[in-house]
Amino acid sequence: MSLPSPHLDDRRFQDLVDDAKRFIQRRCPEWTDHNVSDPGVTLIEAFAHMVDQLSYRLNRVPDKIHLEFLDLLGVRLTAPRAARTELTFRLSAPQEASVTVPAGCQVATPRSGGAPARVFTVSRELEIVATRLRHIGTAPAGQPPVLSTERFTSGEAVTCFAQPPVPGDSLLVGLDQAAPHCAVSLRVDCSLDGVGVDPRRPPRVWEAWCGEEWVACEIESDGTGGLNRPGEIVLHVPGGHTASLIGRRRAGWLRCRITEAGPGQPRYSSSPRLDALEAYTVGGTTGAAEGETVPYDELGVSDGTAGQSFTLHRTPVVAGSLSTVTVETKSGRHTWEVVSTFADSSPADRHVTVDEVSGAVRFGPAVRQPDGGIRQYGAVPEIGARITAGGYRRGGGREGNVAASTLTVLRTPVALVARVENRAPAVGGVDAESVDAVRQRAGHWLRTQDRAVTAKDYESIVAAACRDAGRIECVAEPAGSERAGLVRVLIVPRARAAHEEDDDWRDLVPSEDMLACAARAVEAARPLGVTVSVSGPAYQGVTVVAEIEAVRGADRQRVKERVLRALYGCLSPLPSRGDTHRSGWPLGRALRLSDLYAVAARCEDVESVVRLEMYPADLATGERQAAADRIDIGPATLFLSFHHQVAVENAH
């Protein structure tokens, strides 16, 4: 929907005539004949007609001039933001020494057709630590650990858990050193005596000791089916993994702990036994951001005047990636800092501003003062100085939100690394702001003046700071609560728009960068004495089981897809695609069984809803509770779909 044209002067012909007549009454009270037959009134109407035409043209001001007006207010187009993801580098073979993936290493998507490849740059150096098995032991639930390394290395099998196993029993695996951010492979040779678990979903979790607590490891693959057969287990160790003492032995400790079995999930009937175990590192994971690094960009030569402007050759520039500009003179090379404004710059400060959308690099202007003098804001490079920029990233935008397993081309060769991939989709990429968007933001800015008073003010300010947010809600703690008066800003990241399958609640948790960006904006705008908390909402999973009767002759598969799509859309925390009137499920509102009946019954070709049940579900463990007619949630909680089941039959 296009925004209305700006009305710089909303007066029309009759308004101008009436204003002139009122002005005449004050200045020329002796002029009393204001009828249309009076020649003076005729002149007034002629001038009013001309001014009306001028105002009409002025209100059709082109975008360029409109943007200049906004620039005077300090409202500028924001640059594109880069998508971010985690890249996993795989070693060609287990190594005896550590392998380093340097920051700045570039990985890209394969070229397809005429579309350019999307390039990502590693933002954090990764050390793939070489590890080996050092210790092994067990820790029965509620009891101290027992190490059995010597017996195991001599050929004696290790019984992993108690007999029979109970939740809390653990198998301890000690690596010779900690392996943060690394992928560790465990090759297991085990035997069993009547283990009764389902190999596809055994009740166990792998964890790593991170100094203060055990943190869950991501299980990439488990060829043992929960220590149910010989095979390989690949774990992704969290970044906080550190060496520590257990049983007076220092190692990088991992453990396999038995958890409570969910509904319908078989338990261990007896403990597996380990006959052999090998451990080694097969790769590592680090963060990367979309954008191709431009190492050197020569902008031009200074003419020694104030307010000079140069243009970067590789645009658009990723927001915040260019922090300095180099000015080379006869006396040497000098670094000039990029600032947001020259308002606080003195004539000696080496400051420049950068328009990351257009690529304009500007030096400080000379401004005439009210007393007739001229003040220089920021230093001016001398005549003949060479201006260069480098180290910035070109790119950003939504095109960088690539799917999982698409970043597979290693542009920067790394010794002993065989391949690379992104195991999760890239998120956070936002296009450069459009003119319509900056117009709307300017309206919010004029209303709030960067000061948050109402809930809408907080939402507008955070929305301007976090353009990759899909939904922002501001709520206050009720008067009777322990934290009365606290203002809570809740952020839901913009995830994929489709609602045809289960949303992963982890994709709907705001990143630390997003929360930090929002917190900075809120901190600068909040009134004194107001406490503000910035976080994501809590999520309550819901599983719907429904039996649908379709109209005679309808395609049952299509009816099932429509009902599932409607259920996912109803319970989604984000607005459905193309729906501009609804922002997702209302925050804190209870879910009633009748709500879901109505959603299913409205679907095309649905004759009736024979049966419908809903179950509260734990999104982290997948555990389902008993069926309920109503599910109440807290004021900062949203619902999220979890494994709906729909059966469709044709009407007889």
N, C-alpha and C positions, 0 to 999 in steps of 0.2 A: 504494500500500500504506500503510494507516494505521499510525502508530507505536503501540506498546503503551502502555497507561495507566501513569502514573507510580506507583511504589511507594514512598511516603514512609516506610512502616513495613511490612516484608515478613513480620513475625511473625504466626502464626496461633494458633488456640485452644490447641492442644497446646503450642506453643512458649511461650505465656504461662504456662500451668500449670507447665511444667517450670522456667521461670525463677523463678516464685514459690516452688516447693519448694526450689530451690537457695538462694534467699535465706533461707528458713526455717532451713535447716541452719546458716547462718552466724550468724543472729540469735537463734534459739531452738533450740539443740542438744538441749534436753530434750524437744522435740516430735518423737517418733519414729514416730508412727502416721500414715503418709501414704496410707493406703488410701482408696478412694472412699467407704467407710462412715463415715469421720471427718467430723463436722460442719464442722470447719475447712476440710478439703479441698473440701467442698461449697460453702462461701463463695468459696474460691479459684476454683473452676470457674465460679461465677455471675459473678464479676467478670471473669474471662478471657473469658467469652462476650460481656459488654457491651463490653469493650475491643476484641474482635475485630470487632464490628459497627461501632464507631467508626472503627477503622482502615480498614475496607472503604469507608465513606463518605468518609473523608479521601483515600483513593486515587482516588476519583472526583471529585477537585477540578475545578471548572469552569475553562475556559480563562482567564477574566478573572483568577482568583486565581493560576493557574499563571503567567500573564504577570507578575503582581505579584511572585511569587517570583523570576522571572528578572530582573526590573527591579532587585531588591535585589542581584543578582549583577552588574549592569551589562550584562546581555544584553538588547538591545532589538530590536524589529522594524526592519529596514532599509527605507528609502524606495525607491520605484520609481526606476529609472534611465532616462534619456532616450535614445532612439535618435538616432544621428547619421548624417549623410550629407553629400554635396557637392551644392550647388545651382549650376546653370549659368544665368546670366542672359544673354539674347540682346538685342542692340541692335536698335532698329527700322531703323537704317541706319548705315553707317560714319560716324563722327563726326570732327570736326576737333579736339575737345578731349576730355579724359578725362571719364568718367562714374563717379560714386561711388555704390555701393550701401552704405548705412550699416548698422552693426551694430544689431540689433534689428528689422530689416525682417522681416515675417512672410509666410510662404508656406504654403498649405494644400492639402489634397486636395479634389477636388470632393465635394459632398454626394451620397450615393447612398442612396435610401430613407430610413429613419429613423435611419441611423447618423450620428453626428456627424463633422465633418471633423477630420482630424488636422493640427494647426498646428505648423509648424517656425519657429524664430527664427534669423536669421543671427547667428552668434557672432563673426565677424571681418569688419571693413570690407573691401570689395572696391573697388579702383580699376581700372576698365576703361580701360587706356591706349590712346590713339589712336596708331596706328603707320602708317608708310608704308615702302616699299622705299627703302633708301639705297644699298646696295652689293650686288654679286653677284660671284662668283668660283668657282674650282674648286681642289681640292686632290687631285692624284693620290696614290695610296697611297705612303707613305714619302717624299713630297716636300713642300717648302714650298708654301703657298697662292699662287695667282695670281689677282689681282683684275682684272676686265674691265668695270668699271662704265661707264667712258666709252665704250667701244666698243659696249656693250649699249644704252646710252641713245641712241646715234647711229643705231641700227637694225641693228647687226650681231648675228647669232645667236650664242649661247654653246653650245659643246659641253660637256655636263654632266660626262662622265667621259672616261677615256682610251679609246683605240681599240686593241684591244677592251677593254671595261671589266673590271676585276678587283676582288675584294673589298678594301675600304679606300678606293676612289675616292670623292670627296665633291663634292657641289654645295653651295656656300656662299651663304647668303642673309642679308644684313645689314639689320635693321630700324633705323629712325632712333632708336629707344630700346628698352630692354628692356621686355618685356611679361609679367611673372610672373603666373601664375594666369589668364592671358587665353586666349581662343580666337582664333586668327589664321587668316584665310583667305588662301590663295595662289591667285590666278587665273592659270592657266598656258596659254600657247599654244605648243605644241611640235610639232616635226616629227621623223620618225625614219627611220633607214636600216636596216631589217632587224632591229629590236629583237626578241629571241626570248623574252621573259619571258611568263609567264602573268599577265594583268592582274589576276586575282583574288588572287594571292599572289606579288607580285614580291619578289625578294631584296634588300630595302632597308629602312632604318630612318631616321626623322626624329629629330634630336636638337637640344638647345639647350645653349649654353654657360652653365654655372652657376657660374663663377668659378674652379673647380678642375678640373672634368671636364665631359665631355659627358654629358647626361642625356637618356634617351629621352623623346620627346613621345608623348602618346596621339593616335593618328590616328582622328579621328571619321569622316571620309569621305575617299575618294580617287577623285574622278571621272576622274583621268588614268590609272588602272591602272598606277601606278608610272612616271609620265612617259611613258606609252605613247600618249597622245592628249590633245587640249586638254580642259581641265576645271578643276574647283576642288578644292583640298585644304584641309581644315579640321583644324588642329592645336591641341591643348590644351597650352600651354607650362607646364612645371613652375614651382613657386614660387621656385626659386633662380635663375631667369634674370636675368642681369645684363649690362650693357654692358661690352665689353672690346675690346682691340686685336687685330686680325688683319690682317696685311699693312699695318701702320701706319695702319689705319683703324678708328675706334671705332664700334661699332654693337652692337645686340642680335642676336647671331649665332645662326642656325639652320643646320643642314646635313642633306642627304640623303646617307646613306652606304650603299654597296653592302655586303651581308653575304654570308657563305658560303651557297650554295644547299643546301637539304636534299635528302634522297632523293626523286627524282622531281620536283624543282622546277627548271624551266628557268632558265637564266642569260641575262644580257644578251649578245647576239651583237655589238651595236654600240651606241654611245652615243646617247641622245636629244639633240636640240638645242632650246634655248629660243629662241623668236622674241619672246616678250613675257611679262612677269611683273608682276603687281600684288599688293601685300600690304596688308592692313588688318585691324583688329580687329573681330570680330563679337560678342564677348561675353566673359564671364569666369566663373570658378568660385570659390566660397568655401564654408566649412563652415557647417553649421547643425545645431541640436539641437532635438529635439521638445519642445514645451511652449509654452503660451500665457503671455506675460508679464503679470503682475498689477502695474500701476504703483502702485496705492494701495489699502491695506486698513486701515480703521479698526477697531481691536480693542476699545477700551473706555477706561474711565477708572479710574485707580488709586485704591484705597482706603487706601493707605499701609501695608498690612500685608506681612509677609514671606511668601514662597512663593506669591505671586499667580499665577494662571494665566489666560491668554486664548487664544482659539481663532481661527486663521486661517479665513477664510470660503471660500477656494478651495483645496481639497485633492483629491488628495494633492499634496504639494510635491515637485518634482524634487530629488533629493539634491544638497545643496551649493549650491542656487540662492539661498537666503536667508542672508545673512551679517550683516546688521545690522537693528536695530529702532530706531525713532525715538520718543523720549519728549519731549513738548512741555509745558513748565512756564511759569510766569509769567516766569521768568528767561531763557527761550529754549528752543531745540530742542537736544537732545543725542542723540548716536548711541550705542547700546548694542550691544556686540559679541556675536555668537552663539558660544557655546563648547560643547564636548561634555559638560563636567561642571563643577560648582562646586567641585571638590575643592581647586583652587589659587586660588580667588577670595577676595580680601580684602573687608572691608565697604565699601571705597571703589571697588571695581572695578565698572564698568557692564557687567555680563554677564547674558545670558539663555541658556536652552537651548530648542531647538526639536525637537519630535517631528514629523518630516516626514510620518509616516503619518497620525496623527490631527490634526495641525495645532496642537497645544498649545504655546503660548509661555509658559515659566515663568520667574519671577524667583527670585532666590536665597532659600533657606530660612534660618530661624533654628534652630540645633541646640543642644540642651542638652548640656553637657560633663560629664565624670565628676566634676568638682569642684563641680557645681551651677550653674556659670555658663552663659551663653548666648552662642554665637558666631554672628555673621551671615556667611553665605557669599554674597558679592555684594551690591551696593547695592540699596536698596529705593526705587522711585520715590515721590515725595511725593504727598500726597492731592490729588486733582483733576488729576493729570497725564494727558494724553491719550496713549494708546499707539497707534502706527500702524506698519504694515509695508508694504513696497513693493519692487518690482523683483525679486520672486521669480517663478519659473515654475511653473505648474500643469500637471500631465500626467505623462508618462513611462509606462513599461510596454511590454509586447510588442506592443500594438496599434500602437505607433509604428513598428514594423519594416515599413514599407510597401514595396511593390514599386517597381522602377524606373519612371520616367516617370509617376508618379502625383501628384507635388507640382507642380501646374501653375497654381494659383490665387494670384495676387499680391495679398495682402491689403493690403500697404502699397505704394501707388503710387510708382514711381521714374521720374523723367523720363527719356525716351528709351529705356526698357527695354520691349520689346514682349512678351516671354514669358519663362517660367522653367520649368525641369524638373530633376529629379534623374536623372542618367544611370545611377546605380547604386542598388541597394536600400539603404534605411536599415537599420542594424544597431546592436546594442548595447542595445536597449530591454529592460528587465527589470521584471517586476511587483514590487509591494511584497511583502515576505517574508510567507509564510503562517505560521500558528501552528505547524503541523507542522514546517515548515522551521526555525523558530527553536528548537523543542524539540530537533531533531537537532543544530543548531549549538551549542546550549547543552551538549549531551553532549560534543561535540568540545572545546569551550572548557574544560570541567571537567577533561578529560583532559590537554590541552596547556598550559592556563594561559598561553596566548599565548607559549609557549616551544617552539621547534622543535628536536627531538632526532632523531626518526626520520623516514624518508621520508614516512610517513603524516601526521606532524605538519605538514611543509611543505605537503603537498597540502591538508590541512584548512584551514590558515591562508590560503593563496592562494584556495581556493574560497570562503571567507567574504568575502574582499576583492573578488573578481572573480566576481560571480554570473552574469555573461554569458559566462563561459568554458564551453565544451562538454566539455573534457577537460583534466586536469592530471596531469602525470607528474613525479616527482622521481627523478633518477638521479645517481649519483656517478661521477666519472671513475675509471677503473681505476688500480690502484696503479702500474703500469708506464708510464703515460702522462706526457706533459710537464706536464700540469696535474693531477697526482694530488691527490686530496683535495677538488677543486672539486665543489660540489653544484650541479647544474643543475636548475632548475625549468622545465619545458616546458609551454607553454599553447597549446591549440587553441581558437580562438573558436567559439562556437556558431553554425554556419552553418545554412542551410536543411536540414530533416530529410530531404527526398526524396533518393533515390539512383538516380533513373531517368535521369539525364543527368550529363555530366561536371561535377565540381566545379572551380571556378576556384581555383587554389592561392592567388591573391591574397586571396580571401575567408577563407582559413584561416590568414592571417598576423595575429598579434595587433597591435592598434593601439598607438601610442605611449602613449596614455592608459591602456590596459589594462596594459601592461608597467610603466608608472610606478606605478600603483596596487598591482600585485603586488610590485614592488620595495620600496615603502614598508612593506608588511606584513611582508615577509621580513626587511628590515633591522631592524625592531623586535623580531623574534622569534628571530633567529639567535644562537647562542652566540658568545662572543668567540673570535676566531681562525679561524672558519669563513668561507670565501669562497663566496658564492652568486651564481650567474648566472641571470637570468630572461630567457627568450627563447621564441620559437616553435621547433618542430622543423623539421628539413629534410624535404623531400618528394621522393620518387622516383616519377616517372611510370611507369605500366605500361599498355601496349596489348595487349589480348587479341583474338586472331583465332580464331574457333571455327566448326566445322561440326557441326551437331546433327541427329540423326535422331530425329524425333518418333514417338510411337506412332501406329498407323494410325487415321485419322479425327480426329486432334487438330487444333485450330486452330493453324496454323503461326505466325501473328502473335502469338497469346497466348503460345505457347511461347517465342518470341524475347524477348518482354517479360519473361517470368519469368526467363530465363537472364541477360539484361542486368541486371535488378534484383538478382539474386543475386550477380553479379560486382561490381557497384558496392557492394553492402552488405558483401561480404567484404573489399574493399580500402579501405573507407572509414576515415578516421582517427577518425570519430565513431560512436557506437552507432547502429544502425538504429532507426527509429521503433518504439516499443513493445517493444524488446529491452532488458530490465533486467539481463540476465545477462552481456552482452558490451559492452565499452567501446571497440570498434573494433580494428583490426589491432594486435597486440602491438608495442610499441616495439622497434625494432632486430631483429626476427625476420626471417630470410630467407624469401623466397617461392619455393616449389617448384612445378613444373608439376603435380605430383600434387595439390597443394592445389586448384588451379583445376579439374582434372578432377573431383574429388570434389564441388565446389560445383555445377558444371554438371550432373553426373549425378543429384544429389539433387532437381533441379527436377521439378515435376509434369509428366507426359506426355512426359518425355524417355526415349526408348528406348535411345539410346547416344550417346556423344560420338565422332564419327568422326575429327575432327582438332581439335587445340587447340595454339596457339602463343602465346607471350608475348614482348613486346619491351620492353626498357627505353626510356623516352622522356624527353627533356628538356622539362620543362613550360614553360620560358621561350621556347624556340625552336621547339618542336614536332618536333625532330629525333628520329628513331627509330633505335635501334641494331639489331644483328643479334639474331635470335631466341635465347633462352636457356632452359635447363632449370631454372636456379636463379639468383635475383637476390639478392645479399647487400647489406645496407645497414648503415650505422653505428649505434651505440647510441642516437643521438638523431634517428633518421630514421623516417619513416612512408611507406607507399605511398599513391598516389593514382591513380585511374582516369583514363585519357586515351584517348578515342575508341575504345572497344571495337567490334569488328565481329563479328556473329553471323549465320550463314546457317542456315536450318532447312529440312529436307526430310522428307516423310512416309516412313515405313517401307513397303517394298513387300510 
